[in-house]
Amino acid sequence: MKKILVLSLSLVLLSVAASAQQDNVGDRFRRHRVERGFNNEQITRPERHQLQRDHFRYKIAQHRARRDGFVGPIERRRLHKMRNHNRHEMFRYRHNRRHRVI
């Protein structure tokens, strides 16, 4: 009985540790979208820099909101607005008919 309990507890801990490592998937996808738009000459260097800076500000705001262990409704709303703004900026930059010359 103890073996089954210890084995099941260790499997639960391993699964929790494995799921905790999946947090970075969204960042990689966003970075890939920005780089793909830049490589396809859909966004310019200043636009790419602006997107990266906005994402950095979003990450700082997210860290500050989560710092105390509780994200309140006002903080959640602010983070959601920041994320939506960044997504709209990305769409706007990719569809504004400006292309890199070089």
FENFENVEN-V638510 format. One record per residue. N is the residue number from 1. SS is DSSP state (a for helix, b for strand, c for the rest). PHI is phi in whole degrees, 0 to 359 (* if undefined). Layout:
N;SS;PHI + N;SS;PHI
This chain:
1;c;* + 2;a;294 + 3;a;296 + 4;a;294 + 5;a;295 + 6;a;294 + 7;a;295 + 8;a;293 + 9;a;296 + 10;a;293 + 11;a;294 + 12;a;296 + 13;a;296 + 14;a;294 + 15;a;292 + 16;a;294 + 17;a;294 + 18;a;291 + 19;a;288 + 20;a;290 + 21;a;277 + 22;a;273 + 23;a;292 + 24;a;273 + 25;a;297 + 26;a;297 + 27;a;295 + 28;a;296 + 29;a;294 + 30;a;295 + 31;a;298 + 32;a;296 + 33;a;297 + 34;a;294 + 35;a;293 + 36;a;296 + 37;a;295 + 38;a;289 + 39;a;292 + 40;c;276 + 41;c;62 + 42;c;271 + 43;c;236 + 44;c;268 + 45;a;298 + 46;a;298 + 47;a;294 + 48;a;297 + 49;a;298 + 50;a;298 + 51;a;296 + 52;a;294 + 53;a;293 + 54;a;296 + 55;a;294 + 56;a;298 + 57;a;295 + 58;a;296 + 59;a;296 + 60;a;295 + 61;a;296 + 62;a;295 + 63;a;297 + 64;a;294 + 65;a;291 + 66;a;274 + 67;c;300 + 68;c;273 + 69;c;92 + 70;c;218 + 71;c;257 + 72;c;284 + 73;a;295 + 74;a;290 + 75;a;296 + 76;a;298 + 77;a;296 + 78;a;295 + 79;a;296 + 80;a;296 + 81;a;295 + 82;a;297 + 83;a;295 + 84;a;296 + 85;a;299 + 86;a;297 + 87;a;294 + 88;a;293 + 89;a;298 + 90;a;299 + 91;a;296 + 92;a;296 + 93;a;293 + 94;a;284 + 95;c;242 + 96;c;265 + 97;c;61 + 98;c;260 + 99;c;230 + 100;c;290 + 101;c;279 + 102;c;245
